[in-house]
């Protein structure tokens, strides 16, 4: 009999274990996840025309904030003349300290149609906004509880009946074992029972980033804050580019190699410490202190010449003093000749003592930054040794190597990129093309200068790719290269579909020419984001 009751309890538990999962947590859906909804973050009431975008955002203080932006570039517009009419009410918003943001001490109590007249940047336009009213707070919607199916009731009733009969018929000596069996049955059925209200977690999981094709909503205030800018898609005329290797070289007018005038030994003088790479120096600063290197015979000869010169100077000084003491006996010409001779002898003594036996102070010939130092204290260097290199980092050149001789005559413009600076594109101005073929690389060298002196990030010796413009080419649908970004393993652009809405549009990158990228998947006039893509990509 006890085995029959135990089998009945097992059947009841099995019924519950299979019926309760189908109950689906009391109203939860275990099916396929629904499509991601649009992400909305407190949008305002807005509209736009071909010229302007206007967004009205009621605030808690009873006023209204107006955001004004250009329809093509999405840039905020300041110093605009704006008039707002809502029924019989008429007002003019006042500008704030933030460009493109205006304040209006008015807020409609109910939804009304608003007419906005804008005059800015020499353009006038009229915008009609419908249903402008105070923002209503969103109320949470409670999930409806699903009815409990009949298998759950049947299984629960059968389990309770079996347990009651087991406890009633158990003998006193079997009471402990019966209680243990009851607890085991409840433990077996508990996982199924837990499904009627158990929390599986996952509420604290990281939010999923927006997927390609999804619409995200970014308030105009946030757009102004992160600097979101757009540009319309259009056909572009771009030059056909040919990529050739190049490297950054110094401008000869902003570069100096310093060599000694004679063989010498580098002296570690505490008063004139050796410079370090990256140190800024000015013209005339002492860079290196040298001591001439002479053999014993040369040093003896130089010292003998110095002693002789000092003796001659002493004799000349006494002779000059005697002539001055004679007064009018010695002619003025003879007296002047003696003075000139004494000055010449003193300079010769200084020359012998300073260059042959003394120290030489090597100074900087220009203002700039120490690019490299090639000497150490105590080192003996020859006259052809380069001791220090100085460069002006604002004056750089780019040298390109062209191996196609016919191509060298068709270069009209160029730009440069580097894998070390993936987000930078440098426009180049052609300075000259060498008429000879280099013996080392068998190419023709072309020298370019960064347009407008914009050499930020470039370093001497850095390898670059030089894109030579050798002909005109038409791009059907082109956007700036930075507008195409990687998102979830796909190439996408961000299209502004409304004043505060953006679409993540997957595109196909056809080719890149210079600063432009030809893509497929957009239409002429679509406004793509060219600045602030990273912030939009991280929107939730």
Secondary structure, DSSP 8 states (H G I E B T S, - for coil): -HHHHHHHHHHHHHHHHHHHHHHHHHH---SS------B--S--EEEE-SSEEEEEEE-TTS-EEEEEEETTT--B--S-EEEEEETTEEE--EE-SSTTEEEES---SS-EEEEEEEEETTEEEEEEEEEE-----------------HHHHHHHHHHHHHHHHHHHHS-GGGHHHHHHHHHHHHHHHHHHHGGGT-----TTS------TT-EEE--HHHHHHHT-EEEE-EEEEEEEEEEEEEEEEE-GGGEEEEE-SS-EEEE--TTS----TT-EE-TT-EEEEEEE---HHHHHHHHHHHHHHHHHHHHHHHHHHHHHHHGGGS-HHHHHHHHHHHHHHHHHHHHIIIIISSEEEEE-SSSEEEEEE---TT-EE-TT-EEEEEE-TT-EEEEEEE--TTGGGG--EEEEEETTEEEEEEEEEEEEE-SS--TTT-SEEEEEEEGGG--TT--TT-EEEEEEEEEEEEEEEEEEGGG-EEETTEEEEEEEEETTEEEEEE-EEEEEETTEEEEES--TT-EEEEE-HHHHHT--
